[in-house]
Structure formats: structure tokens, C-alpha cells
Amino acid sequence: MDRVSEAPARVPSSPMRIAPICLAAVAAAAAVLATPASAQAPPAAVNCADPALRCPDLRMRAPYDLRVERTRGGRTLLYAANAILSVGRGPVTLLGHRPPSSRTMTVRQRIPTRSGGHVTVPSQGAIVFKHIPGQGGYWKFVNAARFELWTMGPVATRQLVRTGPKLVYCFRDLQRLRPSSRSPRTRVYGACSQDRTRRAVRLGTSVGWADVYPATYHENFVDVTGLRGCFALWQIADPTNVIVEGDETNNASRTVVGLRGKRKPLIGRC
């Protein structure tokens, strides 16, 4: 079974993802890693190597509970469950705010310190009110994660062939998947607000906790209509790299899937 849970593959033919940059003074010299994620300048100039800071670290659990379903319209959809894990020295905390005239919230990220205080930095992220069929709307973070389907084979020949529609996530404490001494035993960050009139919200995930979505959740799929062969389904946390993290190189994970037309797909092998 080819199932990678933490370290992303380096794919030269894919869009580029910027490696961690902590100090603005070294930004120009930062290494560029090729992984299945788009590039964008890192958020703020925060030195996460500083032991006084408790920076978060997001990781994506390898895609699981994969299944293929066919729609009445003839499309073939590859569904997968996903979980954004918080495994850093501190939680990820995102503060959203909007003026009365705007439907989109701007974001600041709050990073705790060992002394019990915090540092607040601006983020290029955004929080929007997302409608979920059968549930209503929620204030959620845009580009929290992304689904990408890549061809297999020699690294230099791998290509991105499809992406999924799901991009917005709540960031909450739903399941305690990685318990540790830094992980609270009870939830700190609750469900996203469904009050559309809110002008400020707080989203986040505590250390050791995860924001989890089943394969049946709205938009948790990639359209694989017409595809056959061996592919890697990647899930990437923070694909546009707007959240300050202690490690920006471990946000992607994959599960190999063999697409066989009308037959049941092979999961974890081809």
C-alpha cells in the first residue's frame, strides 16, 4: 500500500510551494520545494524557531474512506474523508473581522507564547459565510485545504489532472486524534458560527485535535469522469500558505488509487 501520511512527495512538474520562512531578512534565500500545492509568499515575518513562540503546525491525514459514485448525469466522483491535524507547539487560532459593508472577514492569526501571552499577526486569509446543503451556513476559512489528483510514474512526468471543489473549512476541535502533554482533554474551539450577522469570529484547532469531514460531506470529492489508471489523491492543508506554521513542508499527504472505469477502484495500490 502506497499511503503517505505526513511527508509530501517532491514533484518538479507541480506548482511550487514556498518552504518555511521565519525571518524577513532571509526570505530571498528561502528554499523552494516542489509539491502538489500552489505558491504564495509566506504570511508574516515570524520566527517560529524562537522557543518563546508556540507556533502551530498543520498536517493532513492521508485521504481515507475512498469511494467512487456515479451521478444521474453520468459523472464519476471520487469521494474521500479528510482531517486537518494540529500537531505544533501551540494551537492554530484565526480571528476574523468584517465591517458592516463587507461579506468577507479579514483574518489575523494569534500565536501564543511560552510566557502566557500572544503575538497577533495579519494574514492574507479570508473567512466567508459558506452555505452547506441541508445544514445552513457557517463562517469558514477559505483555502484551508485542497484535493488534488496527480498522475503516477517518474517524478519529472507527474501531472496535476483534477482538483476538488472543497476549499473552505471550519477549523474546530472535533476529534482528539493526536493526544499529547500539550493537547487539551476537552474542546477549546467549538463549531463555526451559523449567525450570518456576526462581524467577528474565532476559528481554531487545539494541539492534538483535528477538524474532520466524512467522505459524504458536501464537496468532498474529485470529479474523475473519463479517467483510468493509477493516480495519487493528495490532500493539502493551507495550500496557499497563508497560515504561520512551525513547519510548512509537511502539509500534504496522499493515497494511491487505481481507477478502473465502471469497476470498483483499487485503494492504496494499482
SVG drawing of the C-alpha trace seen along z (x, -y; Angstrom):
<svg xmlns="http://www.w3.org/2000/svg" viewBox="-32 -49 52 53">
<polyline fill="none" stroke="black" stroke-width="0.4" points="0.0,0.0 1.4,-3.3 0.0,-5.6 1.9,-8.6 0.6,-10.3 3.0,-13.1 5.7,-13.9 4.7,-15.2 6.4,-14.0 8.6,-16.4 7.1,-16.9 9.2,-19.2 6.4,-19.5 3.8,-20.6 3.2,-24.2 5.7,-25.4 5.2,-25.7 7.4,-28.0 9.4,-26.4 9.2,-27.9 10.4,-31.5 10.6,-32.8 12.6,-36.0 12.1,-38.6 15.8,-39.0 16.2,-35.5 13.2,-35.4 15.1,-35.8 17.3,-32.9 14.5,-30.5 14.5,-27.2 11.6,-26.3 10.1,-22.9 8.0,-21.4 4.9,-19.8 1.3,-19.5 0.4,-22.9 0.3,-26.4 2.8,-29.1 2.3,-32.3 4.6,-34.3 4.6,-33.1 2.4,-35.1 4.2,-37.4 7.8,-37.6 7.6,-35.5 10.5,-33.5 8.8,-30.1 12.3,-28.8 12.2,-31.1 11.4,-28.8 9.4,-31.7 6.7,-31.2 4.3,-28.3 3.6,-28.2 1.1,-25.8 1.8,-23.0 -0.9,-21.7 -0.7,-18.2 -3.2,-16.4 -4.2,-12.8 -3.8,-10.6 -7.1,-10.5 -9.2,-7.7 -12.6,-6.0 -12.3,-6.5 -15.2,-5.5 -16.4,-6.1 -20.0,-7.1 -21.8,-7.9 -24.3,-10.7 -27.5,-10.6 -25.9,-13.0 -23.2,-10.4 -20.3,-11.9 -17.9,-9.8 -16.9,-11.2 -14.1,-10.1 -15.1,-10.8 -12.7,-10.8 -12.8,-11.6 -10.2,-14.2 -8.8,-15.5 -6.7,-18.6 -4.4,-17.8 -3.0,-20.3 0.4,-19.0 2.5,-22.0 3.8,-23.6 0.6,-25.6 -2.9,-25.8 -3.9,-27.5 -6.0,-30.5 -7.6,-32.6 -9.5,-35.8 -12.0,-37.1 -13.5,-40.6 -15.5,-42.5 -17.0,-45.9 -20.8,-46.2 -20.4,-46.8 -18.4,-43.6 -19.5,-39.9 -15.9,-38.7 -13.9,-38.8 -10.2,-39.7 -8.0,-37.5 -5.4,-37.9 -3.5,-34.9 -2.8,-34.7 0.3,-32.8 0.7,-32.0 4.0,-32.5 5.5,-30.4 5.1,-33.2 1.3,-33.0 0.9,-36.0 0.5,-36.0 1.6,-37.6 -1.0,-38.7 0.0,-38.9 -2.0,-39.8 -2.9,-37.1 -3.8,-37.1 -6.5,-34.5 -10.2,-35.2 -13.3,-33.9 -16.6,-33.7 -20.2,-32.5 -20.5,-29.2 -23.8,-27.5 -23.9,-23.7 -27.0,-22.0 -29.2,-20.6 -27.3,-22.4 -27.4,-26.1 -24.5,-28.5 -21.2,-28.7 -18.4,-31.2 -15.4,-29.2 -11.8,-29.8 -11.1,-29.9 -8.4,-27.7 -7.9,-25.8 -7.3,-22.6 -7.4,-21.3 -7.9,-18.0 -5.6,-17.3 -5.4,-14.2 -2.0,-13.6 -0.7,-11.0 1.9,-8.5 5.2,-7.5 8.6,-9.1 8.7,-12.3 9.5,-14.5 6.5,-13.3 3.8,-13.6 0.9,-16.0 -2.0,-17.5 -5.1,-16.3 -8.0,-17.3 -8.8,-19.3 -11.8,-19.1 -14.3,-21.8 -13.9,-21.8 -11.7,-24.7 -13.4,-26.1 -13.2,-24.6 -14.3,-25.4 -11.1,-24.9 -12.5,-23.4 -11.8,-20.8 -13.8,-17.8 -11.7,-14.7 -8.6,-14.3 -6.5,-12.2 -3.0,-13.0 -3.1,-13.2 0.0,-14.7 1.0,-16.6 0.3,-19.8 -3.2,-18.6 -6.2,-19.8 -8.5,-16.9 -11.7,-18.9 -12.6,-21.1 -11.4,-24.7 -12.6,-25.6 -16.2,-24.9 -18.3,-24.6 -18.3,-27.5 -20.9,-30.2 -24.1,-30.0 -25.0,-33.6 -24.7,-35.4 -24.9,-38.8 -21.7,-38.2 -18.9,-40.7 -16.2,-38.9 -15.5,-35.2 -12.7,-33.0 -11.7,-29.7 -9.0,-27.3 -7.8,-23.8 -6.0,-22.8 -2.8,-20.8 -3.7,-17.1 -7.1,-17.8 -8.4,-17.7 -11.1,-19.2 -12.6,-16.1 -15.0,-15.6 -16.5,-12.3 -16.4,-11.3 -20.1,-12.0 -19.6,-15.7 -20.6,-18.4 -17.9,-18.8 -15.6,-16.1 -14.8,-14.7 -12.8,-15.0 -14.5,-14.5 -12.7,-11.6 -15.1,-11.2 -13.2,-9.6 -10.1,-8.8 -8.5,-5.3 -5.2,-4.2 -3.1,-4.8 -3.3,-8.2 -2.3,-9.8 -5.1,-11.6 -3.4,-14.4 -4.9,-16.4 -3.0,-19.6 -3.6,-21.8 -3.2,-25.5 -2.4,-25.2 -1.9,-28.9 0.5,-29.1 -1.2,-32.0 -1.1,-30.5 2.1,-30.9 3.4,-27.4 6.5,-25.9 6.9,-23.6 5.5,-24.5 6.8,-21.4 4.6,-18.7 1.1,-19.8 0.4,-17.3 -0.5,-13.6 -1.6,-11.2 -3.3,-7.8 -2.8,-5.9 -5.9,-4.9 -6.4,-2.8 -9.3,-4.0 -10.9,-1.2 -13.9,-2.6 -17.1,-1.0 -15.3,1.5 -14.6,0.8 -11.4,-1.3 -8.2,0.1 -7.4,-1.8 -3.8,-2.0 -2.5,-0.2 -2.8,0.1"/>
</svg>
